[in-house]
Amino acid sequence: MDTLKIRDAADVEAAVRAAIASEQPLEIVGHGSKRSVGHTMATNAVLDVSALNAVTSYEPNELIITMQAGAPLADVLSLIDSKNQEFAFDPMDTSVLLGTAAGQGTIGGMIGAGLAGPRRIKAGGARDHLLGAHAVSGFGDSFKAGGKVVKNVTGYDLCKLLAGSWGTLAVMTEVTLKVMPKAEAERTLVLRGLDDVAANRAMTAALGSPYDVSGAAHVPHSAFKATEGALGALGPAGQAVTLLRLEGITVSAAHRAASLAALLKPFGAADLVEDAASAALWRAVRDVTPFAAGGPLGAWPVWRIVCPPASGGAFGQALARETGGDVIYDWGGGLIWAALPPSADAHAALLRQRVTAIDGHATLLRAPDAVRRAVDVFHPQTDGVAALAERVRHSFDPKHILNRGRLTRTAIS
């Protein structure tokens, strides 16, 4: 496979134009941490953008940071942490789930995948914090969308389309993101022993309360298969836990935690976990450590299911019962991680039928190559949505040069 290593944005533009002229599709790669997600791409040429790895501007007082797309996410997080700031959408580290080397994710990969963590229910996703981007389209032209301020935006906010596009619209070269101050304190209430439906009700009650909950997750007892780390330390072994996070200044977080515990008394007594220990719990939820590639369920396909939160508990419970799989709930039941026993289609037919019935969608985030060739990795779109998506793609990349075949099993010519 040919690998094109670029030095700057001008090189990206030249490489894309050469690919168009030779009708040679390109696979866009940073460090390849999410390369196993999606379908095998219809190309034998790789555009390596890892050299675009600089932080070009950081203004802590203005809460904005501008970086090249190949900048390592771990380095950027360390930089903004030194100023007691963070990305509020809680970006996921996929290395645990996918079994890749730690610290290999890039800023461009984070935006292209659009995988937000537990704070999504409060702060939104990556696209909500993306202020601007420089990129090269499938025409081989550089363009700029958005800017470094939120106000005075007119016209189409094109940079939002890049979030979650998996590199199929343009090659990002530089992006600007909002950062936010870290909370002074963090408190997590832990309810034990609830079944999935009862936990769903408890999370719904918490999120509907005035106590500003920033995380609501449930780990059923069956998901604790030799789980280690922060979640495993909750004990007793194998007991389901429901987690509710509150953040803010110390006095406020403590007061809201006590008030929420009183509100949730019908669901049982709540234990309290604070600060560093609480943060470790939410990292484990964010990165789906019970389904780690190196753990007992590492050989099982893993689905990422988004559905109406009120339907999550009943849906996940039924799915686990029908397939013999395990599930974990985040976003108050709106996000379900499902590890299902290995099969030729990763239970796609059953899962897609069930999730479509509740107006949700499912993505096969981890599976062997043979399974990814046999099923649609990304949820099939309705005819109207598919036609709209194709018009958008064609307006950015009419020759389908960029990441051809990643989103669909049948590559578009």
Long-range contacts (C-beta under 8 A, 24 or more apart in sequence): 1-44, 1-45, 1-46, 2-44, 2-45, 2-46, 3-45, 3-46, 3-48, 4-45, 4-46, 4-47, 4-48, 5-48, 5-50, 5-51, 6-47, 6-48, 6-49, 6-51, 6-52, 7-51, 8-51, 8-52, 9-52, 9-134, 9-136, 9-142, 9-173, 9-174, 12-47, 12-49, 12-52, 12-136, 12-171, 12-173, 13-136, 13-140, 13-141, 13-142, 15-47, 16-47, 16-136, 16-137, 16-138, 16-140, 16-171, 16-401, 16-402, 17-140, 19-45, 19-47, 19-401, 20-138, 20-139, 20-140, 20-399, 20-401, 23-399, 24-401, 25-400, 25-401, 25-402, 25-403, 25-404, 25-405, 26-401, 26-402, 26-403, 27-403, 28-167, 28-171, 28-402, 28-403, 30-69, 30-70, 30-105, 30-106, 30-108, 30-109, 31-70, 31-72, 31-104, 31-105, 31-106, 31-109, 32-100, 32-104, 33-94, 33-95, 33-98, 33-100, 33-101, 33-104, 33-105, 33-106, 33-109, 34-94, 34-98, 34-105, 34-109, 34-112, 34-113, 36-98, 36-100, 36-366, 37-94, 37-98, 37-113, 37-166, 37-365, 37-366, 37-377, 38-166, 38-372, 38-377, 38-378, 38-403, 38-406, 38-407, 39-372, 39-373, 39-377, 39-405, 39-406, 39-407, 39-408, 39-409, 40-369, 40-372, 40-373, 40-405, 41-403, 41-404, 41-405, 41-406, 42-404, 42-405, 42-411, 43-404, 43-405, 47-171, 49-108, 49-171, 49-173, 50-106, 52-108, 52-173, 52-174, 53-106, 55-79, 56-174, 57-176, 60-85, 60-179, 62-148, 63-178, 63-179, 63-180, 63-181, 64-131, 64-148, 64-176, 64-177, 64-178, 64-179, 65-176, 65-177, 65-179, 66-148, 66-174, 66-175, 66-176, 67-107, 67-174, 67-175, 67-177, 68-107, 68-173, 68-174, 69-106, 69-107, 69-108, 69-111, 69-171, 69-172, 69-173, 69-174, 69-175, 70-106, 70-107, 70-108, 71-106, 71-107, 72-103, 72-104, 72-105, 72-106, 72-107, 73-105, 73-106, 73-107, 73-109, 73-110, 74-102, 74-103, 74-105, 76-107, 80-179, 81-182, 84-181, 84-182, 85-179, 85-180, 85-181, 85-182, 86-179, 86-180, 86-181, 86-182, 87-129, 87-177, 87-179, 87-180, 88-119, 88-122, 88-123, 88-124, 88-129, 88-178, 88-179, 88-180, 89-116, 89-117, 89-119, 89-120, 89-123, 89-124, 89-125, 89-126, 89-128, 89-129, 90-116, 90-117, 90-118, 90-119, 90-120, 90-123, 90-282, 90-286, 91-115, 91-116, 91-117, 91-126, 92-116, 92-117, 92-286, 92-287, 93-283, 93-286, 93-287, 94-287, 95-287, 96-287, 96-288, 96-289, 96-292, 96-293, 96-294, 97-287, 97-288, 97-291, 97-292, 97-293, 97-302, 97-365, 97-366, 98-293, 98-365, 98-366, 99-292, 99-293, 99-294, 99-298, 107-175, 107-177, 108-172, 108-175, 111-162, 111-163, 111-172, 111-175, 112-162, 112-163, 112-164, 112-165, 112-166, 112-167, 112-172, 113-164, 113-166, 114-163, 114-164, 115-304, 117-282, 117-285, 117-286, 117-330, 118-214, 118-215, 118-216, 118-217, 118-245, 118-282, 118-285, 118-286, 118-330, 118-331, 119-214, 119-215, 120-331, 120-335, 121-207, 121-213, 121-214, 121-215, 121-216, 121-331, 121-332, 121-334, 122-212, 122-213, 122-214, 122-215, 123-180, 123-214, 125-163, 125-164, 126-163, 126-164, 127-160, 127-163, 127-164, 129-177, 129-178, 130-159, 130-160, 130-162, 130-163, 130-175, 130-176, 130-177, 131-159, 131-176, 131-177, 131-178, 132-159, 132-175, 132-176, 133-159, 133-162, 133-172, 133-174, 133-175, 133-176, 134-172, 134-173, 134-174, 134-175, 135-162, 135-170, 135-171, 135-172, 135-173, 136-170, 136-171, 136-173, 137-169, 137-170, 137-396, 137-397, 138-169, 138-170, 138-396, 138-397, 138-398, 138-399, 138-400, 138-401, 138-402, 139-396, 139-397, 139-398, 142-173, 143-170, 146-176, 147-176, 148-176, 150-178, 161-392, 161-396, 166-403, 166-406, 166-407, 167-402, 167-403, 167-406, 168-393, 168-397, 168-402, 168-403, 168-406, 168-407, 169-392, 169-393, 169-396, 169-397, 169-402, 170-396, 170-397, 170-402, 171-402, 183-247, 183-248, 183-249, 183-253, 184-248, 184-249, 184-250, 184-253, 185-247, 185-248, 185-249, 185-250, 185-253, 185-254, 185-274, 185-275, 186-245, 186-246, 186-247, 186-253, 186-274, 186-275, 186-278, 186-279, 187-245, 187-246, 187-247, 187-253, 187-254, 187-256, 187-257, 187-272, 187-273, 187-274, 187-278, 188-215, 188-243, 188-244, 188-245, 188-246, 188-272, 188-273, 188-274, 188-278, 188-281, 188-282, 189-243, 189-244, 189-246, 189-257, 189-260, 189-261, 189-264, 189-270, 189-271, 189-272, 190-234, 190-241, 190-242, 190-243, 190-270, 190-271, 190-272, 190-273, 191-241, 191-242, 191-244, 191-264, 191-267, 191-268, 191-270, 192-239, 192-240, 192-241, 192-242, 192-268, 192-271, 193-239, 193-240, 193-268, 194-218, 194-240, 194-242, 194-267, 194-268, 195-220, 195-240, 195-317, 196-220, 196-313, 196-314, 196-316, 196-317, 196-320, 196-327, 196-329, 197-313, 197-314, 197-317, 198-267, 198-313, 199-240, 199-242, 199-313, 199-329, 200-309, 200-310, 200-312, 200-313, 200-314, 200-329, 200-332, 200-333, 201-267, 201-313, 202-242, 202-244, 202-264, 202-267, 203-242, 203-244, 203-309, 203-329, 203-332, 203-333, 204-309, 204-310, 204-332, 204-333, 205-263, 205-264, 205-267, 206-244, 206-260, 206-263, 206-264, 206-332, 207-309, 207-332, 209-260, 209-263, 211-246, 211-256, 211-257, 211-259, 211-260, 211-263, 212-246, 212-247, 212-248, 212-256, 213-244, 213-245, 213-246, 213-260, 214-245, 214-246, 214-247, 215-243, 215-244, 215-245, 215-282, 215-285, 215-330, 216-243, 216-244, 216-245, 216-330, 216-331, 216-332, 216-333, 217-242, 217-243, 217-282, 217-285, 217-328, 217-329, 217-330, 217-331, 218-242, 218-243, 218-313, 218-328, 218-329, 218-333, 219-243, 219-285, 219-290, 219-328, 219-329, 220-320, 220-326, 220-327, 220-328, 222-320, 222-326, 223-290, 223-291, 223-326, 223-327, 223-328, 223-339, 224-290, 225-290, 225-295, 225-296, 225-297, 225-326, 226-295, 226-296, 227-289, 227-290, 227-295, 228-289, 229-280, 229-284, 229-289, 230-277, 230-280, 230-281, 230-283, 230-284, 231-281, 231-284, 231-285, 231-289, 231-290, 234-281, 242-267, 243-281, 243-282, 243-285, 244-270, 245-278, 245-282, 285-328, 285-330, 286-330, 288-328, 288-337, 290-326, 290-328, 290-339, 291-326, 291-328, 291-337, 291-339, 293-366, 297-326, 297-339, 299-342, 300-325, 300-339, 300-340, 300-341, 300-342, 301-339, 301-340, 301-342, 301-346, 301-347, 301-364, 301-366, 301-367, 301-368, 301-371, 302-337, 302-338, 302-339, 302-340, 302-364, 302-365, 302-366, 302-367, 303-336, 303-337, 303-338, 303-340, 303-346, 303-351, 303-362, 303-363, 303-364, 303-365, 304-335, 304-336, 304-337, 304-362, 304-363, 304-365, 305-335, 305-336, 305-337, 305-338, 305-351, 305-355, 305-360, 305-361, 305-362, 305-363, 306-334, 306-335, 306-336, 306-360, 306-361, 306-362, 307-333, 307-334, 307-336, 307-355, 307-358, 307-359, 307-360, 307-361, 308-334, 308-358, 308-359, 308-360, 309-333, 309-334, 311-358, 311-360, 312-336, 315-354, 315-355, 315-358, 315-360, 318-354, 319-351, 319-354, 322-350, 323-347, 323-350, 323-351, 344-371, 344-374, 345-371, 345-374, 345-375, 346-371, 346-375, 348-375, 348-376, 352-376, 352-379, 352-380, 355-379, 373-409, 376-408, 376-409, 377-407, 378-407, 378-408
